[in-house]
């Protein structure tokens, strides 16, 4: 198939439409017309209401719970392939099931690899995503993966706070690389929280490695689910003499009683991106920073065959 004469079209799944609209506004292009029809038994079907033959198609859809979001994306990809799209690019700001990135005990699935296989079989030609739970997930794909970083958004925000006694913290040992990058770039100290888990989503003991007395602490993480780790870390740091504790998190899953936990914790504020929809009225301490311009810029760079690494700050 020859290259398309017109640039590209952007479409969105149901629950990521708010973000797709902002991306299209930054790109100065209309959001594509697509219909998702739901049936009484819970099934749904996808149809494009305009021609996409020979086009670059960008499909914006985070795969956060529930699994309908993933299924919508798979059907969108299949429909685009059958409608003779030239290239199909999945724009997945939040890549779900990413915590299942290895076989850490007998007889378990590697969910992230399974999702990668499903997207590949469905027919995507490229994936654009942000802050995967583990960088090695990129290797699960046999297609190009553009892995963006929310630090592009968070670093200017941190600087705008003008905190004189800033310390960057990692909520666990696994996140020390991310926290170290912020620490090195900003030229400030870093501390690490060492934790044990009683079971999934339940934190056991926690200790702090480093000094937080008299400091303004910012905890960095890739996602917040139940908020148990963040809240426990914030309370512990304040008990150790920290002046304030904030959190910057790429993906605000905020499941269950997470909002209530944040409101009752010592956290001054928690900031996350709009990769997943969130109602601010549920948690007044939350602040949402938009990634729409970053993704719009990446789409433009992909279309123009330009490097995307130029927009990285860390």
N, C-alpha and C positions, 0 to 999 in steps of 0.2 A: 504494500500500500504506500502511495506517495505521501510526502509531508503535507499537512493541512495548509490551506491558503489563509484561513483566519486564525487568530492566536489561540484562544482557549475558552472553555466555559467552566463555571464553578457551580456545583450542585451540593445540596446538603441533606443529611438525614433529619429526622424529626427533632431530636433533642439537642442538636448542635446548630440549629438554624440561627440562633441568636449570634453565634460566633461567625458563621458563614456570611451573614449580612454585614457584619463589621469588616470582615476581610474584603468583601466585594466593594464596600464603600472606600476602603483604602486603595483598591485596585482600579476604582472608577469603572466598574463593570456591573451589569445586572446579575442577580442570582438566578441561575437556571430554573426553568419550570419543570418540576417533577411531582408526580402524584404517588402517594403511598396509601393504598386502600386496605383497611382493616376489616376482617371478617369476624363473625360472632364467636367462632371457636378459638380466636386468638391468633390465627394466621394472618399474614398480610402480603400484599404484592406491590411491586415497584414498577412504575412506568415513566419514561421520559416523555414529556408533552411537547417536545421540540426536537428537531433533527440534530443528532450529534455525529453523524457519519463523517469520518475522516478528521475528527476534532481531538485536540488535547482536552481531556476531561479530568477535573480536580474534584474529588469527592470528600467533603468535609464531614467527619463523623468521629467523635471520641467513642471508645468502646467501654465506657464506664457501666456499672451495674444499672439496670438489669441486662440480661443477654440479648434482649430485643435490639439494642443499639448495634451490637456486633452483627446480628442477623440482617438488619436493615442494610448495613454496609456491604455484606456479602451479596445480597440481592441487587444492590445498586451496581456493584462491580459486574455481576453476571449480566444484568440488563444492558449495561454500557458495552460490554464485549459483544453481545448479540446484536446490538444496534450499530456495529461497525465503527466504534470509536477508534481513533488512531492510536492514542496512548491513554492509559488509565492510571492516574496518580491518586493514591489514597492519602488524604491529609488527616492524620489521626493524632491530634494534640496529646490526648491521654490514651496510652496503649494498655488496655486492661489485661489481666492475668499475668502481668510481668513479674510478679513476685514468685511465680512458679517457674523459675529460670534454670533449675538444676534438679537432679535427683539426690536429695539430701537425706533420704532414708529409703528403705526397701519398699517396693510396690506402690510408688506414687507416680503421677503423671508429670510431664514437663509442659505445663499449660502454655507458656509463652511460645515454645516451639510448635505446638499444635496450632495456635492461632496464626503464627507465621506461615505454616503450611497451608492452612485454609485460605488465607489471603492470596498466597501465591497460586494455588490451584484455581481460585475464583477468577484470577486473571489480571492482577495489578502489575504495572510496569515499573513503579517506583513508590516508595513510602516516604512521607514527610511526617516526622513525629518529634516529640520533645521530652527530654529528661526521662529516658527509659530507666526503670528500676535498676537495671544492670546493663552496662555498655555492651557486653558480649551478646545481647539479644540481637544486635545488628547482624551477627554472623549466622543467625537462624534463617535469614533471607538469602535467596539467590538472585536478588535484584538490588539496584542501588537504594540505599537508605540515607536520607538526609536527617541527621540527628541534631536538633536544635537544643539550645540551653536557655532556661529561664533567667540565668544570670544576666543576660542582655537586658532584661527588664528590672531585675532586682538590684543590680549594682547602682544604677542612678537613684533608685528609691532609697537605698541605704545611705548614700551620700547626702540625700536631701534631708535626712533626719538630723545631720550634724551632731552626732553623738561623740563627745570628747574622750570618753573612756571605753571605747568600743572593744568588744571581744566577740569573736565568732565561735560558735559551739556546734558540735555534731551530737545528735541525740543517741548515737551508737557508734561502735567501732567501724561498722560497714560504711558509714557516711563520712568518714574522716577525710577521704580524698576530696569530696565536694567542699567540705568546710575548709580544708587546707588551701584550695584554690582561691576561695574568697579571702582567706586570711593573708595569703601571699600578695594578692592583687591590691588589697586595701592597706597592707602594711600594718596589720594589727595582730595581737596574740590569738591563739586558738585553744579551746578546751574540748575535752571529749567526755561524753557520758558513757560509762560502762554499765550495761544492763544485762539481766538474765530474764528469760521469759518462762512463766509457769506453763503457758500454752499459747496458741495463736491469739493475738490481740490482747493478751493479759501480761503486763509487766510484773516481774518479780522484784528483785533487788536492783538498786541503781546507785552508783557512786560517780563522783566527778573527778576527772583527772585534769588538774590545772587550777588556776586561781581566778575566782570570780568576785572576790570581795571588792566592793566599791566600783564595780564595772557595769556597763550597759551591755547586756548580752543579747546577741541575735543568734537564734538556733536555725540552722539550715537543714532542710530535708527535701526529698523528692515528692513525698506525698504524706497527707494526714488522713487517716482512716477513722479510727475511734478516738483519736487525740489523747489516748492514755499515756503514751510515752512523752509527748510534748508537755502535757500538763504536769506530769510527775517531775520532769526535768526542770520546768520553770519554778515549781514550788520548792524543789530542793535547792536550786540556785539562789532563790530569794532567802531561804533559810541560812545559806552560807554567806550572806551579806551583799549580794548583787544589788545594784541600784535599780535596775529594771531588766525585764526579760521580754523580748519579742521573738516572733518566729516568722520565717519566710519559707513558704512551701510551694513547690511547683504545682501540685495537683491537690485540690481541696475535695477529697472524697466525702469527708465529714458524715460518716454513717452513724446510725443509732443515736446515742446521746452525746455525740461529739460536741455539738454546739453548747449544750448545758455544761459539759466538762470545761470547755474553754472559758465560759462566762464565770465559772466558780473558781478558776485557777488564778495563779499569780501573773499570768501573761498580760502584758499591757496591750498587746495587739498581735494578731496573726494575719499575715498577708499571703494570699495565694493568687494564682492566675485564673483566668476564666476558661481554662481548658475543659472544665466541668461546670455546668450551671449551678449557681448557689444563690439562695435568697438571703440578702444581707440582713433582713429583719429578724432572721432566726438567730443571728449572732452579731450584736452590735460591735464586738471587738474585732470583727473580721474586716479586712480591706482587700478589694479585688483589683488587680492590675491586669490590663488587657494585653494579650499576645497577638491581637489581630494584625497590627502593623508589621510585626516580625514575620508572621506567616505570609502576609501579602508580599513583603519584600522577598521572601524566599521563593514564592511562586514566580515572581517577576524574574529573579535570577535564574531559576530553572529554565524558564522559557527563553531567556537570552543566553543560556549556556555560560553564565558567570559563576565565579566561586561564591559559595555561601559562607565559607569560613571567615570572610572579611567582616562579617557582622558579629562574630564572637568577641566577647570581652574577656572571658576566662578560657 
